[in-house]
Amino acid sequence: MSGTLFVCATPIGNLNDITPRVLQALQSADLIAAEDTRGSIKLLNHFDIHTPMVSYHEYNRFEKAEELIGRLRQGKNIALITDAGTPAISDPGEVLV
């Protein structure tokens, strides 16, 4: 059975502008693919989320997409986030989505 890719919009300014559904996805995912793990850790720490995270950005998007698709095929659930906003809209993510 294939896993699920959650395309998660993150707050542009105030961290508390995140939706409950995105918080649930981040907490329940097996892995978070983040544009910049250094920035995303602030969001995760703010909400006490400890899901493992990998870097997925403009410069590794092709090779990392293959790896992430492999994990999805193995049944893993992955949450895709960017620094601020929605993945694949002026941000990395279009290759994976």
MMTF fields as JSON, N, C-alpha, C and O atoms, coordinates in Angstrom:
{
  "mmtfVersion": "1.0.0",
  "mmtfProducer": "UNKNOWN",
  "numBonds": 387,
  "numAtoms": 388,
  "numGroups": 97,
  "numChains": 1,
  "numModels": 1,
  "chainsPerModel": [1],
  "groupsPerChain": [97],
  "chainIdList": ["A"],
  "bondAtomList": [4, 2, 8, 6, 12, 10, 16, 14, 20, 18, 24, 22, 28, 26, 32, 30, 36, 34, 40, 38, 44, 42, 48, 46, 52, 50, 56, 54, 60, 58, 64, 62, 68, 66, 72, 70, 76, 74, 80, 78, 84, 82, 88, 86, 92, 90, 96, 94, 100, 98, 104, 102, 108, 106, 112, 110, 116, 114, 120, 118, 124, 122, 128, 126, 132, 130, 136, 134, 140, 138, 144, 142, 148, 146, 152, 150, 156, 154, 160, 158, 164, 162, 168, 166, 172, 170, 176, 174, 180, 178, 184, 182, 188, 186, 192, 190, 196, 194, 200, 198, 204, 202, 208, 206, 212, 210, 216, 214, 220, 218, 224, 222, 228, 226, 232, 230, 236, 234, 240, 238, 244, 242, 248, 246, 252, 250, 256, 254, 260, 258, 264, 262, 268, 266, 272, 270, 276, 274, 280, 278, 284, 282, 288, 286, 292, 290, 296, 294, 300, 298, 304, 302, 308, 306, 312, 310, 316, 314, 320, 318, 324, 322, 328, 326, 332, 330, 336, 334, 340, 338, 344, 342, 348, 346, 352, 350, 356, 354, 360, 358, 364, 362, 368, 366, 372, 370, 376, 374, 380, 378, 384, 382],
  "bondOrderList": [1, 1, 1, 1, 1, 1, 1, 1, 1, 1, 1, 1, 1, 1, 1, 1, 1, 1, 1, 1, 1, 1, 1, 1, 1, 1, 1, 1, 1, 1, 1, 1, 1, 1, 1, 1, 1, 1, 1, 1, 1, 1, 1, 1, 1, 1, 1, 1, 1, 1, 1, 1, 1, 1, 1, 1, 1, 1, 1, 1, 1, 1, 1, 1, 1, 1, 1, 1, 1, 1, 1, 1, 1, 1, 1, 1, 1, 1, 1, 1, 1, 1, 1, 1, 1, 1, 1, 1, 1, 1, 1, 1, 1, 1, 1, 1],
  "groupList": [{"groupName": "MET", "atomNameList": ["N", "CA", "C", "O"], "elementList": ["N", "C", "C", "O"], "formalChargeList": [0, 0, 0, 0], "bondAtomList": [1, 0, 2, 1, 3, 2], "bondOrderList": [1, 1, 2], "singleLetterCode": "M", "chemCompType": "L-PEPTIDE LINKING"}, {"groupName": "SER", "atomNameList": ["N", "CA", "C", "O"], "elementList": ["N", "C", "C", "O"], "formalChargeList": [0, 0, 0, 0], "bondAtomList": [1, 0, 2, 1, 3, 2], "bondOrderList": [1, 1, 2], "singleLetterCode": "S", "chemCompType": "L-PEPTIDE LINKING"}, {"groupName": "GLY", "atomNameList": ["N", "CA", "C", "O"], "elementList": ["N", "C", "C", "O"], "formalChargeList": [0, 0, 0, 0], "bondAtomList": [1, 0, 2, 1, 3, 2], "bondOrderList": [1, 1, 2], "singleLetterCode": "G", "chemCompType": "PEPTIDE LINKING"}, {"groupName": "THR", "atomNameList": ["N", "CA", "C", "O"], "elementList": ["N", "C", "C", "O"], "formalChargeList": [0, 0, 0, 0], "bondAtomList": [1, 0, 2, 1, 3, 2], "bondOrderList": [1, 1, 2], "singleLetterCode": "T", "chemCompType": "L-PEPTIDE LINKING"}, {"groupName": "LEU", "atomNameList": ["N", "CA", "C", "O"], "elementList": ["N", "C", "C", "O"], "formalChargeList": [0, 0, 0, 0], "bondAtomList": [1, 0, 2, 1, 3, 2], "bondOrderList": [1, 1, 2], "singleLetterCode": "L", "chemCompType": "L-PEPTIDE LINKING"}, {"groupName": "PHE", "atomNameList": ["N", "CA", "C", "O"], "elementList": ["N", "C", "C", "O"], "formalChargeList": [0, 0, 0, 0], "bondAtomList": [1, 0, 2, 1, 3, 2], "bondOrderList": [1, 1, 2], "singleLetterCode": "F", "chemCompType": "L-PEPTIDE LINKING"}, {"groupName": "VAL", "atomNameList": ["N", "CA", "C", "O"], "elementList": ["N", "C", "C", "O"], "formalChargeList": [0, 0, 0, 0], "bondAtomList": [1, 0, 2, 1, 3, 2], "bondOrderList": [1, 1, 2], "singleLetterCode": "V", "chemCompType": "L-PEPTIDE LINKING"}, {"groupName": "CYS", "atomNameList": ["N", "CA", "C", "O"], "elementList": ["N", "C", "C", "O"], "formalChargeList": [0, 0, 0, 0], "bondAtomList": [1, 0, 2, 1, 3, 2], "bondOrderList": [1, 1, 2], "singleLetterCode": "C", "chemCompType": "L-PEPTIDE LINKING"}, {"groupName": "ALA", "atomNameList": ["N", "CA", "C", "O"], "elementList": ["N", "C", "C", "O"], "formalChargeList": [0, 0, 0, 0], "bondAtomList": [1, 0, 2, 1, 3, 2], "bondOrderList": [1, 1, 2], "singleLetterCode": "A", "chemCompType": "L-PEPTIDE LINKING"}, {"groupName": "PRO", "atomNameList": ["N", "CA", "C", "O"], "elementList": ["N", "C", "C", "O"], "formalChargeList": [0, 0, 0, 0], "bondAtomList": [1, 0, 2, 1, 3, 2], "bondOrderList": [1, 1, 2], "singleLetterCode": "P", "chemCompType": "L-PEPTIDE LINKING"}, {"groupName": "ILE", "atomNameList": ["N", "CA", "C", "O"], "elementList": ["N", "C", "C", "O"], "formalChargeList": [0, 0, 0, 0], "bondAtomList": [1, 0, 2, 1, 3, 2], "bondOrderList": [1, 1, 2], "singleLetterCode": "I", "chemCompType": "L-PEPTIDE LINKING"}, {"groupName": "ASN", "atomNameList": ["N", "CA", "C", "O"], "elementList": ["N", "C", "C", "O"], "formalChargeList": [0, 0, 0, 0], "bondAtomList": [1, 0, 2, 1, 3, 2], "bondOrderList": [1, 1, 2], "singleLetterCode": "N", "chemCompType": "L-PEPTIDE LINKING"}, {"groupName": "ASP", "atomNameList": ["N", "CA", "C", "O"], "elementList": ["N", "C", "C", "O"], "formalChargeList": [0, 0, 0, 0], "bondAtomList": [1, 0, 2, 1, 3, 2], "bondOrderList": [1, 1, 2], "singleLetterCode": "D", "chemCompType": "L-PEPTIDE LINKING"}, {"groupName": "ARG", "atomNameList": ["N", "CA", "C", "O"], "elementList": ["N", "C", "C", "O"], "formalChargeList": [0, 0, 0, 0], "bondAtomList": [1, 0, 2, 1, 3, 2], "bondOrderList": [1, 1, 2], "singleLetterCode": "R", "chemCompType": "L-PEPTIDE LINKING"}, {"groupName": "GLN", "atomNameList": ["N", "CA", "C", "O"], "elementList": ["N", "C", "C", "O"], "formalChargeList": [0, 0, 0, 0], "bondAtomList": [1, 0, 2, 1, 3, 2], "bondOrderList": [1, 1, 2], "singleLetterCode": "Q", "chemCompType": "L-PEPTIDE LINKING"}, {"groupName": "GLU", "atomNameList": ["N", "CA", "C", "O"], "elementList": ["N", "C", "C", "O"], "formalChargeList": [0, 0, 0, 0], "bondAtomList": [1, 0, 2, 1, 3, 2], "bondOrderList": [1, 1, 2], "singleLetterCode": "E", "chemCompType": "L-PEPTIDE LINKING"}, {"groupName": "LYS", "atomNameList": ["N", "CA", "C", "O"], "elementList": ["N", "C", "C", "O"], "formalChargeList": [0, 0, 0, 0], "bondAtomList": [1, 0, 2, 1, 3, 2], "bondOrderList": [1, 1, 2], "singleLetterCode": "K", "chemCompType": "L-PEPTIDE LINKING"}, {"groupName": "HIS", "atomNameList": ["N", "CA", "C", "O"], "elementList": ["N", "C", "C", "O"], "formalChargeList": [0, 0, 0, 0], "bondAtomList": [1, 0, 2, 1, 3, 2], "bondOrderList": [1, 1, 2], "singleLetterCode": "H", "chemCompType": "L-PEPTIDE LINKING"}, {"groupName": "TYR", "atomNameList": ["N", "CA", "C", "O"], "elementList": ["N", "C", "C", "O"], "formalChargeList": [0, 0, 0, 0], "bondAtomList": [1, 0, 2, 1, 3, 2], "bondOrderList": [1, 1, 2], "singleLetterCode": "Y", "chemCompType": "L-PEPTIDE LINKING"}],
  "groupTypeList": [0, 1, 2, 3, 4, 5, 6, 7, 8, 3, 9, 10, 2, 11, 4, 11, 12, 10, 3, 9, 13, 6, 4, 14, 8, 4, 14, 1, 8, 12, 4, 10, 8, 8, 15, 12, 3, 13, 2, 1, 10, 16, 4, 4, 11, 17, 5, 12, 10, 17, 3, 9, 0, 6, 1, 18, 17, 15, 18, 11, 13, 5, 15, 16, 8, 15, 15, 4, 10, 2, 13, 4, 13, 14, 2, 16, 11, 10, 8, 4, 10, 3, 12, 8, 2, 3, 9, 8, 10, 1, 12, 9, 2, 15, 6, 4, 6],
  "groupIdList": [1, 2, 3, 4, 5, 6, 7, 8, 9, 10, 11, 12, 13, 14, 15, 16, 17, 18, 19, 20, 21, 22, 23, 24, 25, 26, 27, 28, 29, 30, 31, 32, 33, 34, 35, 36, 37, 38, 39, 40, 41, 42, 43, 44, 45, 46, 47, 48, 49, 50, 51, 52, 53, 54, 55, 56, 57, 58, 59, 60, 61, 62, 63, 64, 65, 66, 67, 68, 69, 70, 71, 72, 73, 74, 75, 76, 77, 78, 79, 80, 81, 82, 83, 84, 85, 86, 87, 88, 89, 90, 91, 92, 93, 94, 95, 96, 97],
  "secStructList": [7, 7, 7, 7, 3, 3, 3, 7, 7, 5, 7, 1, 1, 7, 4, 4, 4, 1, 7, 2, 2, 2, 2, 2, 2, 2, 2, 2, 7, 1, 3, 3, 3, 3, 1, 7, 2, 2, 2, 2, 2, 2, 2, 2, 2, 2, 6, 6, 7, 7, 7, 7, 3, 3, 3, 7, 7, 6, 6, 6, 2, 2, 2, 2, 2, 2, 2, 2, 2, 2, 2, 2, 2, 6, 6, 7, 7, 3, 3, 3, 3, 7, 1, 1, 5, 7, 6, 6, 1, 1, 1, 6, 6, 6, 6, 6, 7],
  "xCoordList": [0.841, 0.0, 0.885, 1.87, 0.547, 1.308, 0.99, -0.102, 1.984, 1.781, 1.104, 0.717, 0.974, 0.314, 1.308, 2.108, 1.258, 2.031, 1.096, 0.12, 1.392, 0.618, 1.326, 2.464, 0.691, 1.242, 0.722, -0.453, 1.611, 1.209, 1.618, 2.803, 0.648, 0.923, 1.328, 0.67, 2.409, 2.892, 2.684, 2.58, 2.623, 2.364, 3.421, 4.609, 2.967, 3.87, 4.454, 5.566, 3.734, 4.206, 4.054, 4.999, 2.895, 2.62, 2.498, 1.661, 3.329, 3.304, 1.944, 1.593, 1.188, -0.122, -1.192, -2.338, -0.833, -1.77, -1.86, -2.58, -1.162, -1.196, -2.554, -3.195, -2.992, -4.294, -4.161, -3.103, -5.222, -5.2, -4.918, -4.264, -5.406, -5.19, -3.715, -3.217, -3.016, -1.579, -0.838, 0.068, -1.203, -0.562, -0.737, 0.203, -1.925, -2.188, -1.31, -0.76, -1.181, -0.352, 1.11, 1.782, 1.61, 3.004, 3.275, 4.349, 2.32, 2.488, 2.378, 3.066, 1.534, 1.281, 2.164, 2.244, 2.819, 3.662, 4.855, 5.299, 5.357, 6.57, 7.806, 8.851, 7.678, 8.805, 8.289, 7.219, 9.056, 8.752, 9.857, 11.036, 9.484, 10.42, 10.308, 9.265, 11.379, 11.347, 12.312, 13.415, 11.877, 12.729, 14.016, 15.1, 13.911, 15.075, 14.852, 14.073, 15.536, 15.334, 15.681, 15.104, 16.613, 16.997, 15.848, 15.659, 15.082, 13.933, 12.721, 11.97, 12.535, 11.358, 11.398, 10.351, 12.589, 12.685, 12.034, 11.523, 12.048, 11.386, 9.886, 9.286, 9.292, 7.867, 7.578, 6.649, 8.374, 8.147, 8.347, 7.566, 9.369, 9.606, 8.472, 8.073, 7.958, 6.87, 5.653, 4.951, 5.412, 4.253, 4.639, 3.817, 5.889, 6.376, 6.172, 5.678, 6.559, 6.46, 7.858, 8.822, 7.954, 9.257, 9.401, 10.213, 8.636, 8.703, 10.059, 10.502, 10.732, 12.013, 11.847, 10.793, 12.92, 12.853, 14.064, 15.175, 13.834, 14.913, 14.805, 13.741, 15.917, 15.964, 15.525, 16.021, 14.596, 14.124, 14.026, 13.094, 14.998, 15.071, 15.408, 15.541, 15.541, 15.765, 16.971, 16.945, 18.017, 19.264, 19.341, 20.25, 18.41, 18.414, 17.066, 16.812, 16.213, 14.82, 14.656, 13.72, 15.532, 15.362, 15.789, 15.038, 16.987, 17.454, 16.644, 16.328, 16.306, 15.543, 14.11, 13.524, 13.536, 12.179, 12.127, 11.174, 13.14, 13.18, 13.201, 12.495, 14.013, 14.1, 12.756, 12.297, 12.139, 10.867, 9.748, 8.908, 9.732, 8.737, 8.921, 7.945, 10.169, 10.442, 9.867, 9.304, 10.005, 9.446, 7.921, 7.295, 7.326, 5.866, 5.394, 4.379, 6.127, 5.766, 5.886, 5.217, 6.74, 6.901, 5.821, 5.808, 4.921, 3.826, 4.061, 3.245, 5.159, 5.45, 4.622, 4.381, 4.196, 3.472, 4.454, 5.218, 4.435, 5.389, 4.641, 3.713, 5.055, 4.521, 5.544, 6.714, 5.123, 5.982, 5.698, 4.559, 6.743, 6.581, 7.67, 8.724, 7.399, 8.389, 8.615, 8.011, 9.486, 9.773, 8.522, 8.289, 7.728, 6.49, 5.633, 6.097, 4.406, 3.502, 3.245, 3.392, 2.862, 2.459, 3.515, 3.953, 3.938, 4.909, 4.406, 3.213, 5.324, 5.075, 4.505, 4.296, 4.251, 3.81, 4.943, 5.027, 5.808, 7.004, 7.932, 8.67, 7.902, 8.752, 9.059, 8.394, 10.065, 10.317, 9.085, 8.282, 8.943, 7.842, 7.189, 6.543, 7.344, 6.641, 7.09, 6.278, 8.357, 8.848, 8.205, 7.788, 8.127, 7.554, 6.046, 5.494, 5.377, 3.915, 3.521, 2.333],
  "yCoordList": [-1.182, 0.0, 1.244, 1.306, 2.21, 3.451, 4.366, 4.337, 5.186, 6.193, 7.419, 7.444, 8.427, 9.675, 10.825, 10.926, 11.687, 12.925, 14.045, 14.344, 14.66, 15.802, 17.072, 17.311, 17.886, 19.167, 20.205, 20.574, 20.672, 21.485, 22.945, 23.255, 23.826, 25.265, 25.692, 25.343, 26.443, 26.925, 28.432, 29.118, 28.951, 30.385, 31.267, 30.943, 32.372, 33.346, 34.275, 34.777, 34.504, 35.4, 34.778, 34.186, 34.903, 34.41, 32.888, 32.338, 32.203, 30.741, 30.182, 29.072, 30.926, 30.456, 30.52, 30.137, 30.997, 31.013, 29.655, 29.525, 28.672, 27.333, 26.682, 26.97, 25.813, 25.167, 23.901, 23.271, 23.535, 22.291, 21.062, 20.117, 21.083, 19.946, 19.788, 18.666, 20.898, 20.83, 20.322, 19.498, 20.794, 20.307, 18.799, 18.095, 18.31, 16.875, 16.108, 15.058, 16.631, 15.983, 15.956, 14.938, 17.062, 17.125, 16.166, 15.569, 16.017, 15.125, 13.657, 12.814, 13.34, 11.939, 11.403, 10.189, 12.269, 11.822, 11.023, 11.201, 10.147, 9.404, 10.27, 10.04, 11.263, 12.103, 13.445, 13.527, 14.493, 15.822, 16.191, 16.16, 16.538, 17.037, 18.558, 19.112, 19.23, 20.675, 21.405, 20.931, 22.557, 23.388, 23.776, 23.68, 24.203, 24.587, 24.083, 24.658, 23.015, 22.406, 23.369, 23.289, 24.274, 25.236, 26.171, 26.521, 26.577, 27.444, 26.665, 27.129, 25.487, 24.68, 24.162, 23.925, 23.983, 23.483, 24.46, 24.042, 25.742, 26.732, 26.459, 26.514, 26.167, 25.849, 24.571, 24.526, 23.545, 22.267, 22.397, 21.851, 23.103, 23.301, 24.087, 23.793, 25.078, 25.908, 25.054, 25.336, 24.005, 23.14, 21.783, 20.868, 21.656, 20.439, 19.203, 18.17, 19.334, 18.24, 17.656, 18.386, 16.33, 15.664, 14.695, 13.771, 14.892, 14.052, 14.255, 15.394, 13.169, 13.323, 14.189, 14.2, 14.915, 15.874, 15.698, 15.444, 15.835, 15.835, 17.105, 17.716, 17.485, 18.685, 18.363, 17.418, 19.155, 19.02, 20.43, 21.17, 20.798, 22.179, 22.218, 21.18, 23.405, 23.62, 22.851, 22.385, 22.714, 22.136, 20.616, 20.008, 19.983, 18.518, 17.924, 16.744, 18.728, 18.324, 17.093, 16.322, 16.881, 15.727, 14.432, 13.457, 14.418, 13.195, 12.902, 11.744, 13.923, 13.723, 13.3, 12.519, 13.8, 13.396, 11.891, 11.227, 11.354, 9.906, 9.136, 8.141, 9.602, 8.953, 9.022, 8.029, 10.191, 10.365, 9.548, 8.988, 9.476, 8.649, 7.183, 6.452, 6.757, 5.395, 5.131, 4.066, 6.088, 5.937, 5.906, 5.137, 6.742, 6.722, 5.357, 4.837, 4.788, 3.461, 2.377, 1.347, 2.614, 1.67, 1.857, 1.151, 2.806, 3.021, 4.115, 4.298, 4.849, 5.937, 7.169, 7.449, 7.891, 9.154, 10.303, 10.344, 11.234, 12.342, 13.665, 13.836, 14.6, 15.963, 16.854, 16.872, 17.579, 18.483, 19.911, 20.373, 20.622, 22.009, 22.884, 22.395, 24.182, 25.166, 26.138, 26.007, 27.105, 28.092, 28.864, 29.125, 29.226, 29.975, 29.881, 30.174, 29.481, 29.382, 27.94, 27.027, 27.745, 26.432, 25.837, 26.507, 24.589, 23.942, 23.897, 23.715, 24.065, 24.015, 25.315, 25.422, 26.294, 27.61, 28.585, 29.108, 28.824, 29.659, 29.109, 29.868, 27.814, 27.126, 25.739, 25.275, 25.072, 23.689, 22.83, 23.14, 21.783, 20.866, 20.382, 19.335, 21.133, 20.764, 19.409, 18.677, 19.059, 17.772, 16.629, 15.633, 16.769, 15.722, 15.628, 14.53, 16.774, 16.779, 16.267, 16.189],
  "zCoordList": [0.0, 0.0, 0.0, 0.736, -0.802, -0.89, 0.275, 0.841, 0.616, 1.647, 1.061, -0.107, 1.896, 1.509, 1.553, 2.483, 0.552, 0.552, 0.982, 0.294, 2.114, 2.598, 2.145, 2.55, 1.324, 0.882, 1.866, 1.835, 2.739, 3.896, 3.741, 3.624, 3.742, 3.733, 5.141, 6.121, 5.227, 6.524, 6.631, 5.614, 7.859, 8.048, 7.392, 7.386, 6.848, 6.241, 7.3, 7.134, 8.365, 9.42, 10.79, 11.313, 11.367, 12.713, 12.704, 11.989, 13.498, 13.531, 13.929, 13.531, 14.698, 15.144, 14.051, 14.288, 12.865, 11.742, 11.039, 10.049, 11.521, 10.931, 11.194, 12.206, 10.295, 10.474, 11.323, 11.34, 12.018, 12.801, 11.925, 12.366, 10.707, 9.804, 9.442, 9.355, 9.231, 8.95, 10.182, 10.057, 11.354, 12.579, 12.72, 13.089, 12.43, 12.511, 11.515, 11.849, 10.304, 9.286, 9.713, 9.55, 10.256, 10.692, 11.842, 11.913, 12.734, 13.88, 13.49, 14.066, 12.532, 12.198, 11.07, 10.885, 10.323, 9.211, 9.731, 10.866, 8.879, 9.207, 8.991, 9.6, 8.121, 7.731, 7.24, 6.636, 7.504, 6.97, 5.986, 6.337, 4.762, 3.758, 3.78, 3.432, 4.188, 4.414, 3.491, 3.219, 3.019, 2.158, 2.882, 2.307, 4.109, 4.912, 6.333, 7.093, 6.676, 7.993, 9.119, 10.204, 8.874, 9.927, 10.268, 11.433, 9.267, 9.515, 9.99, 10.848, 9.431, 9.771, 11.197, 11.799, 11.743, 13.119, 14.097, 15.136, 13.779, 14.646, 14.717, 15.79, 13.571, 13.516, 14.302, 15.108, 14.062, 14.746, 16.251, 17.03, 16.659, 18.096, 18.743, 19.869, 18.037, 18.572, 18.933, 19.904, 18.137, 18.367, 18.964, 19.012, 19.417, 20.076, 19.188, 19.641, 17.932, 16.961, 16.769, 16.536, 16.87, 16.827, 15.656, 15.713, 14.617, 13.422, 12.743, 12.595, 12.323, 11.612, 10.363, 9.726, 10.032, 8.933, 8.016, 8.481, 6.714, 5.726, 4.894, 4.798, 4.302, 3.48, 2.047, 1.433, 1.531, 0.15, -0.422, -0.11, -1.264, -1.748, -3.234, -3.882, -3.749, -5.18, -5.715, -6.854, -4.921, -5.414, -5.287, -5.851, -4.561, -4.474, -4.876, -4.636, -5.479, -5.695, -6.576, -6.367, -7.552, -8.44, -7.755, -7.746, -7.183, -6.517, -5.26, -4.988, -4.499, -3.264, -3.578, -2.828, -4.673, -5.057, -5.309, -4.901, -5.974, -6.216, -4.901, -4.743, -3.965, -2.653, -1.92, -1.355, -1.934, -1.229, -1.875, -1.172, -3.195, -3.883, -3.505, -3.335, -3.375, -2.929, -1.547, -1.297, -0.661, 0.69, 0.655, 1.384, -0.193, -0.341, -0.844, -0.381, -1.784, -2.314, -1.246, -1.322, -0.25, 0.862, 1.925, 2.933, 1.698, 2.639, 3.658, 4.562, 3.536, 4.473, 4.117, 2.943, 5.128, 4.949, 5.105, 6.069, 4.164, 4.146, 4.093, 3.302, 4.945, 4.927, 4.224, 4.607, 3.22, 2.46, 2.897, 2.819, 3.363, 3.803, 3.196, 2.789, 3.144, 2.726, 3.881, 4.946, 3.657, 4.708, 5.096, 6.276, 4.115, 4.356, 3.108, 2.006, 3.276, 2.142, 1.749, 2.561, 0.496, 0.009, -0.916, -1.852, -0.675, -1.562, -2.997, -3.244, -3.936, -5.381, -5.93, -7.139, -5.093, -5.561, -5.245, -4.134, -6.222, -6.058, -4.983, -4.356, -4.768, -3.794, -4.338, -5.263, -3.769, -4.177, -3.914, -3.034, -4.655, -4.441, -5.711, -5.714, -6.804, -8.033, -8.565, -9.131, -8.399, -8.891, -8.118, -8.709, -6.821, -5.979, -6.139, -6.208, -6.198, -6.318, -7.684, -7.994]
}
